[in-house]
């Protein structure tokens, strides 16, 4: 099974990523062989290696392609939406997440604990997302929407921890009341607002 007639290199790559996501879901990272992915995609092992250097590279590439994209989708739909609204919308979704490919995050996290070939690309993956979140926080701080005393890096790390935790603690393992969760999130996000202005304005200061 070599390259399929009439199929472009880009289409072959997409076919491999889709097959990898499905096979990793069914068999897990350790239980998956490169040959399994190639067979599911309908190509040879050689064709697979023409696009990806290893099983680890395929795992991280499939995570990048099919992993959670909720924040990017929300920003694209409403680019002027405040970061506070974004955080609330995503936070409310996390306990109920049923995205089809959340298993990719779990497989990548587990594999990265044992395999440096996965750990290296995963550090890059999380570094990119943390950087993106930190930039959003800085923009919100620059616009007066968020307390400038909040560390953008620490808040980005906190958001990543919540997101990754929700991939592991699925609704079938533990649930929380929607109203109670939403109320908690509102309080947390509210605490990120800029501090209230001082009641003593310059005009009120003693001469």
N, C-alpha and C positions, 0 to 999 in steps of 0.2 A: 504494500500500500504506500506508494509515493505521493507526490503532489497530485491532487485531483485535477483532471483536465478541465480547463475553463475557470478555474478558481485562482484568484489573485493571491499574492503573498499576504496581503492584509487580511483577506478573507480566511486564509489558512490559519493565520495567527489568531483571529477571532474564534475560529472553530476550536482551536487548541485550548484557548482560555475558557471557553464555555464547557468543553469536555472536562477540563481539569477541575472546574468548580463542581461539576456533578460527581466526578469520581471521588474527589476529596470528601464530599458530603457523605457519600455512601460508605467509603472504606477508611476514612481518616488519612492523615498524612503518612503515618508509619506503615499503614496497610496498603498504600498505593504505590505501584511501580510505574516508572516512566512508560513502559510498554502498555500498561492499562489505559493511560491517557491517550497515547497514540492510537490504540485500537478504537477507543471511544470516539476519537476525532476522525477516524478513517484514513489515517496517514501512517507512514513508516516511522520507526524510531529516528532514522536519519533526518526525515523531514521535520520532526519535532526539534531535534538538536540544531537544525538550521535557524530556528527562531528562539529557542531557549536553551541556556547552557546546562540547566540542571532542574531537578524536581523542585528544589527550594526556590529557584527563580520563578518557576511556573506558579508556585503557591502564592508568592508575594504579588506577582503580576495579576493573577486572578483576583486577589484581594483588592488591588488598586482598581481593577475594572468593575468588579461586581460587589465590592464591599459597600457599607453604608454610605450614602451620598445625601442624606437628608438635609444637612445644613446648606450644601451647595445648591440643592433644589429649591430650598426656601429663599435663599438670597437671589437666585435667578428669577424666581417668580415675583419677588418684591424687593428690588435692590435698595430701596430707601427704608426698609424696615429697620427698626432700632435693634441693637444687639440685645437689649433686655427682652424684647418680644421674641427674638430668635431663641434665646436661652430658655425662656418659658415654654415655647412651642416644642422645642426638642426635649426638654426635661419632662414634659407631660407625656411625650410619646415613649420615652425610654422604658417604663415599667411594662408597657404593652407591646413592645417591639416584637414583630413577627416577620421581619424582613427575611426573604428567602435565603440569603447567603450570609447570615450572621455566623453560620458555622465556620466560614473562612477565617473570621477573626479568631475564633476559639482554636481552630487547628493551627493557625500561625502563632498564636501566643504559646500554646503547648509545645509546638515544635521548636520555637526559639529558645526554650529552656534547655533543650538537649542538643541542638544542632546550630553551630556557629554559622553555617551557610544560610540558615534562616534568620538567625539573630541579627546579623549585619544589615541585611535589607530591611528588617523590621525596625531597627533603630532609625534608619533613614525615613521609613514610612511614618513613624510616630513623630520624628523630628519635624517633618514637613507639616503635619497636621497641627502640631503644637505651635509651630511658627505662624501658621495661618491664623489660628485662634488668637494668638498673642497680638498679631497685627490688627485684628478686629477690635480687640480690647483697647489698644493704643488709639485707634481711630475714634472709638467711643469716648475715651478720656479727652482727646483733643477737641471733641465736639461738646464737651460739658455734660455728656450723658452718664458718665461713670466716674466714680471717685478716683482721682489721680494717684491716691495713695495705695491703690490695689496693684499688686505685682501682676503684670500681664502674663509672665511665665508661670507663676503659681496658679493663676486662674485657669490658664490653658491646661495645665497638668491636672487640676481638679476636674475639669470637664472630660478629659480623656479617661480618667479613672472611673467616672460615672458611666461613660459610654461603654467602656470595656467590661465593667462589672455587669451592666445590663445584658451583655451578650452571654454572660455565664449564668446569671440568676434570671432564668426565663420565667414567664408567667405560670408555667405548670409546676415550677418549684416553689415560688412564693409570689404572692400578690399583695397589693396595697390599695386601700380605698382611693378612688380617683380624686374625690374632693379633698381628702386629707393630704394627699400627695401634692395636689395643686396649691393648696394653702401653704404648705411648707416651702415649695419652690418660690411662691410669691414673696415670702418673707426673706428667703435667701437672696433672691435677686434684688429685692428692695434694699438690702443691706449694702449693695454695691453702688447705690446712688451717691452722687456727690454730697458732701456734708452740707447741712443747712447753713444758709447765710447767717452771719452774726447779727443779733438783734440790734447791735449798736453800729449804726452807719457812721461814716466819716463826719456827716453833718451834726451828729449827736455827740461827737467827742468833745470834751471840754476844750475851750480855747486856751 
